[in-house]
Every structure is written in structure tokens, then in C-alpha cells.
Amino acid sequence: MAASRTIRDAPRVTTRGVDMPAPVCFFRLLLVQMVLGPSLIRPLESPLRFADQVLFATGGGSGIAAAVARRFTAEGGRVAVADLDEERAKAVASELEGAIGVACDVSDEASVQAALQLVVEQLGGVDAVLSAAGHAGFGPIEEWSFERWNRMLTVHAGGTFLVCKHALPLLRQRGGGAIVTVASVSAFVAQRNNVPYGAAKGAIVGFTRQLALETGPEIRVNCVAPGRTQSGMTEPIMVARGGGDMAKGAEVFGKGNIQKRVAAAEEVAATICFLLSDDASFVTGETLVVDGGEIVV
Ligand SMILES: NC(=O)c1ccc[n+]([C@@H]2O[C@H](COP(=O)([O-])OP(=O)(O)OC[C@H]3O[C@@H](n4cnc5c(N)ncnc54)[C@H](O)[C@@H]3O)[C@@H](O)[C@H]2O)c1
């Protein structure tokens, strides 16, 4: 009986409202697959999105960039954890398979070049870049010296420029890649006593958009603008706000957004890793705000 079954007897499948026998449906899908290419069969969330890739991550000794280093290596990649604080960079790297810790002051061109050279020697090249090194700084504008202002702009905007400038030839050697810069919600909303930081972060948003045009289509360049996130930078602020109690301070610090809390560094890292990965293959020149809804309320 079974041998005499025809295609009309086969189980029927409905695709886009068209009822057809399952074998016909299968061959149609196969045809679509052959025409559109293998990208369609790649799972959307491959557990090894960064296999065989090397990430150069500045600010990697702490907070958000350290969380990116953990996620990137967990998904098959290798990371150069670069930081002004070499000891912290090496401590983070020592816990991750395939990672190295590198001393790097992003505000010093020779230091950036030396760090990248070391990465090429030890890891063979660079496929992805995270420019996250930075520091906070508050106070009324009249109280800021020009030197302090310059330091803020030099570390954030200047450091992003230097890291991208010297990493670009390495990415091109590998046929392309992805860059993620880090701004802040301070680039979009006014916050009291935060003029130099907001200006520096605004520069990074503009830099990212311009660089995407200059380096595409081979290299994608995107920016992440975090809201209040628990990290080495914000923990002292939260302790102060909580009168010495960090949990209490975190509550106060995080209550201005829709989620009513501060982010974990891992939540910002997840968005950065999305932008570094092929999951974001059609995203470039964009700034993604990761702030629990802070700037929409
Ligand atoms: N945490 C937040 O709430 C928040 C919000 C918005 C934006 N950001 C941005 O995220 C990025 C990461 O900050 P984080 O919150 O993880 O802070 P973090 O202090 O935990 O990490 C920053 C790291 O950058 C390093 N660094 C500072 N100056 C450097 C330099 N000149 N060269 C190399 N490394 C240097 C520090 O040593 C530190 O390890 C920063 O650019 C910060 O401005 C943070």
C-alpha cells in the first residue's frame, strides 16, 4: 500500500496560506535556500558567534569591557584585554581562555600602537574592536581647568580616534570586521555638572557615524550609549548616594528609568556583542541606547 502512495497522498503543509504536499514544500524551501545562499540556514543565535575571531578591547580591566571580554571568549573568540591598569587587564585575562592582558593608555598614540603590535604578535591579528576606556568627572563648568577638560576629551574622543585609526589597517588585513565605540546617555540628555563628559560622549556619537561611512562596507562601526550601569566607574557614586550602602545607593541611582534599576555590566555587554557579531550584519553607523528607558521618560 505504502509503495503505491503518490505525492497527492503525502502529508500536507501550509506555507503562507498555500496548502501543498510536504515533499513539494521541502523542495521549494531547498530552492529558496540555494538561491538566497547559506546565510538562511545559520542559526540566529549561534553559541559560537566569535569563533576564530580576536577582539581588542580597551578599558577591559573593569566593568563593561571586562564583561564583553567574558562574553566574547565564552562564544569562542580570543580577547586582548587592554587597560591603563595593566595589572587589572592581566587579572581579567587570566580568567579567560585565549585572552591576554595588555598595557595601553588610549590617550597616548605610541602606547596604542605598541599594544596593537603586541596583539598581532601574540594573537595573530585583530577582527573586532571595542573602544570603551574612560572615566567620569563632574562639577560646574567654571571649576573645570582647561587641562582637566582636555584630559576628558583626549581620553574619550581622542582615545577612540587613536584606537580606531591604528586598528583599521589590521581589520582590513583580515578582510573587514566590526568596531563598537562607547558613548553614554549623557550625549543625548542634559545632566547637572556633566558638561565635559557629555561633550566628549557626543563627539564619539558623531565620530562613529562618520567612520562608518569611511570604512564601510567591509567594516561596520557602531556605538553603544549606556545609561546607569554598575561598574568600577559608578560604584563609588552609588556608595556615596547610599550613605555608604551600595545597594541603597544603587536604588537611588537607578530609579529614574523605566526599569527602575541600574544595569548590570553584562546587560550592556550583550548589546555590544550583538553589534560586534554577524547578527548585526546590516547595522552600521548606529548608536544603540541601553538605558532601561532613562531618556524616553
Ligand atoms: N557605568 C556607567 O554607568 C556608564 C554609563 C555610560 C557610559 N559609560 C562608559 O562606559 C565605558 C566603560 O566604563 P565602565 O562603566 O565599565 O567603567 P570602569 O571604570 O569599570 O572601566 C573603565 C576602564 O577604563 C580604563 N581606562 C581609563 N582611562 C584609560 C586610558 N586612558 N587608557 C586605557 N584605559 C583606561 C580604566 O582603568 C577602567 O579599567 C566608559 O567609556 C564610560 O564612560 C559607563
The ligand as a Tripos MOL2 file, in Angstrom:
@<TRIPOS>MOLECULE
LIG
   44    48     1     0     0
SMALL
NO_CHARGES

@<TRIPOS>ATOM
      1 N1         28.9600   52.7090   34.0570 N.am      1 LIG1
      2 C1         28.1060   53.5800   33.5370 C.2       1 LIG1
      3 O1         27.0660   53.9120   34.1360 O.2       1 LIG1
      4 C2         28.3730   54.1660   32.1990 C.ar      1 LIG1
      5 C3         27.3610   54.9060   31.5780 C.ar      1 LIG1
      6 C4         27.5930   55.4510   30.3360 C.ar      1 LIG1
      7 C5         28.8030   55.2660   29.7100 C.ar      1 LIG1
      8 N2         29.7930   54.5350   30.3230 N.ar      1 LIG1
      9 C6         31.0590   54.3780   29.6010 C.3       1 LIG1
     10 O2         31.3730   53.0110   29.5160 O.3       1 LIG1
     11 C7         32.7740   52.8620   29.3650 C.3       1 LIG1
     12 C8         33.2700   51.7860   30.3230 C.3       1 LIG1
     13 O3         33.1350   52.2890   31.6360 O.3       1 LIG1
     14 P1         32.7470   51.3610   32.8750 P.3       1 LIG1
     15 O4         31.4600   51.8330   33.3850 O.co2     1 LIG1
     16 O5         32.9290   49.9370   32.5420 O.co2     1 LIG1
     17 O6         33.8480   51.8830   33.9180 O.3       1 LIG1
     18 P2         35.0860   51.1420   34.6100 P.3       1 LIG1
     19 O7         35.7360   52.2010   35.4150 O.co2     1 LIG1
     20 O8         34.6320   49.9210   35.2950 O.co2     1 LIG1
     21 O9         36.0290   50.7460   33.3800 O.3       1 LIG1
     22 C9         36.7420   51.7090   32.6600 C.3       1 LIG1
     23 C10        38.1470   51.2020   32.4130 C.3       1 LIG1
     24 O10        38.8060   52.1260   31.5490 O.3       1 LIG1
     25 C11        40.1530   52.1960   31.9630 C.3       1 LIG1
     26 N3         40.7690   53.4440   31.4970 N.ar      1 LIG1
     27 C12        40.5630   54.7030   31.9470 C.ar      1 LIG1
     28 N4         41.3480   55.5590   31.2940 N.ar      1 LIG1
     29 C13        42.0750   54.8350   30.3970 C.ar      1 LIG1
     30 C14        43.0590   55.1470   29.4390 C.ar      1 LIG1
     31 N5         43.4940   56.4090   29.2810 N.pl3     1 LIG1
     32 N6         43.5740   54.1530   28.6920 N.ar      1 LIG1
     33 C15        43.1600   52.8820   28.8570 C.ar      1 LIG1
     34 N7         42.2510   52.5120   29.7640 N.ar      1 LIG1
     35 C16        41.7100   53.4720   30.5340 C.ar      1 LIG1
     36 C17        40.0910   52.1160   33.4690 C.3       1 LIG1
     37 O11        41.3630   51.7390   34.0250 O.3       1 LIG1
     38 C18        38.9830   51.0820   33.6800 C.3       1 LIG1
     39 O12        39.5240   49.7910   33.8030 O.3       1 LIG1
     40 C19        33.3820   54.2410   29.6080 C.3       1 LIG1
     41 O13        33.6850   54.8440   28.3650 O.3       1 LIG1
     42 C20        32.2580   55.0050   30.2890 C.3       1 LIG1
     43 O14        32.3560   56.3900   30.0820 O.3       1 LIG1
     44 C21        29.5980   53.9870   31.5390 C.ar      1 LIG1
@<TRIPOS>BOND
     1     1     2 1
     2     2     3 2
     3     2     4 1
     4     4     5 ar
     5     4    44 ar
     6     5     6 ar
     7     6     7 ar
     8     7     8 ar
     9     8     9 1
    10     8    44 ar
    11     9    10 1
    12     9    42 1
    13    10    11 1
    14    11    12 1
    15    11    40 1
    16    12    13 1
    17    13    14 1
    18    14    15 2
    19    14    16 1
    20    14    17 1
    21    17    18 1
    22    18    19 2
    23    18    20 1
    24    18    21 1
    25    21    22 1
    26    22    23 1
    27    23    24 1
    28    23    38 1
    29    24    25 1
    30    25    26 1
    31    25    36 1
    32    26    27 ar
    33    26    35 ar
    34    27    28 ar
    35    28    29 ar
    36    29    30 ar
    37    29    35 ar
    38    30    31 1
    39    30    32 ar
    40    32    33 ar
    41    33    34 ar
    42    34    35 ar
    43    36    37 1
    44    36    38 1
    45    38    39 1
    46    40    41 1
    47    40    42 1
    48    42    43 1
@<TRIPOS>SUBSTRUCTURE
     1 LIG1         1 GROUP 0 **** ****
